[in-house]
């Protein structure tokens, strides 16, 4: 009986730590870029895009496809980095075990 209470306390503590870590991820940011930095995308650790910067030299009215590719590449780069950040931060709490729905 005492073991069960201890285990429940540990589970509750871990849940609180994970909630805090998720809240912290919302305040951390990563940057993805493409084209040598002509397109830069900022995302939170929760994989939310917060900013996109496109330098004027990336804009060529005769080559809109290139700009679209640069934006897409930068967004994917930022989201990949955000996922890695989340896995790193949450992995410290879970011991590397992936818990569905956590990240």
JORA-V727310 format. One record per run of one state. SS is the DSSP state (H for helix, E for strand, L for the rest). FROM is the first residue (numbers start at 1). TO is the last residue. Records with the same first field share a line. If there is no record, write none. Layout:
SS=FROM-TO  FROM-TO
This chain:
L=1-1  28-28  38-38  45-48  55-55  59-63  95-103
H=2-27  35-37  56-58  64-94
E=29-34  39-44  49-54
